[in-house]
Amino acid sequence: MSAEPVGDPGLQPERTSLAWRRTLLALVVADLLIWRSWALAGTRTAAPAAGTGGPDYLGICALTAMAATVVLCICVLARGRELRRSTAAPAAVLLRWAAGAVVVLAGSAVAAVALGH
């Protein structure tokens, strides 16, 4: 009988790191689309009359998305550093921050789409 092939344990951390980076890239694209929507909305609307300027909700969405993307970037960098040291599971606090940032970014994207129309 043949023995089962043994996988290379050195590849899993690399694959995990690449997956985190791909996720970050997709979220950066979403962030850029929100910023683009905000920029285009600013060029489509006329300047508001004096004293009638309310909060720029699309701008708030863009800033929130940017903050979430920065948090995700920090999480990806921290996880990459952890993976170079060991293949241990990520810290729970890192996953909480990353998940929270993804939820905030998703909420910002939905709000930006709703406000962009």
N, C-alpha and C positions, 0 to 999 in steps of 0.2 A: 504494500500500500504506500501511496505517496503522501508525504507530509504536506500540510497546507502551506501555501506560500506566505512568508512573513512580509508584511508591508513595511515600507520605510517610514519610521516614526518621524523622520525629519521633514517630511513633506506636509504633514498636517498643519503645523504652525504657519507655514508659508501659504497654504491654501486659505487658512482662516484669516490671515493678514490681508491677503488679496480680496477676500470677500468683504471685509470691513472697508477696504479702500473703494471697492466698486459701489458699495452702498453709499459711502460718503460722496462719491462722484455723482450718483443719481440725485442725491439730496441737494448738492450744489447746483445742479441743473435746475431743479425745482425752485431753488432760491433765486437764481438768475432770472427765471421766467416771471417770478413775482416782482422783481425789481424792474423788469422790462414793462410789465403791465402798469406799474406805478408811473414809470417815465412816460409811457404812451398816454396814460390818463391825464397827466399834467399838461401835455401838449394839445389834447383835444378840448379841454375846458378853458373857457375864458377866465381872465383874472376876476376873482370875487370882488364885489363892492366893498368899500371900506367899512369895517365893523361887522361884516357878515361872515368872516372867516371862521368856520368851525374846525374841529379836528380833522386832520387828513387821515381817514381810516385806512386807506390803501398804503399810505406811508408808514403807519403803525404796523400794518401787516408785514411790510418790507423790512422794517427794523427788527421785528420779532423773528422773522425768518432768518435774518442775518445772525442774530444772537444765538438762535438754535443751531445754525450751521457752525458757528464758532465752537459751541459746546460739543457738537459731534466731532469736529476736527480734533479737539483736545482728547476726546474719548478714543478716537482712532489712533492718535499718536501714543497715548498711554497704553492701549492694548498692544500695539506693535512693539513697544518697549518691553512689555511683560512677556510677549511671545519670544523675544530674543533671549530672555533669561530662562524661561521654563515653559512647559506646555500645560501648565495648570489652568484650571477653569478661571474665567475672568471674575474679578471681584464683583460682588452683588451691587455695590454702590456704583461701579462703573456702568453696569447694565441698566441700573435705574436711571442714571443721568442720560445715557444714550437713548433709552426708551422714551423718557420724558421729552427729550429734544426732538425726537422723531414725531411724537404726538403734537408738540407745539408747532413744528414745521408743517405738518399735515393740516392742522387747524388754520394756520396762516395761509396756506395754499387754497383751502376751501373758501376762506373769507375773502381772499384776493379775487378769486373767480367770481364770487357772488357780488363783490363790490365793483368789479370791472365792467359789469353790464349796465 
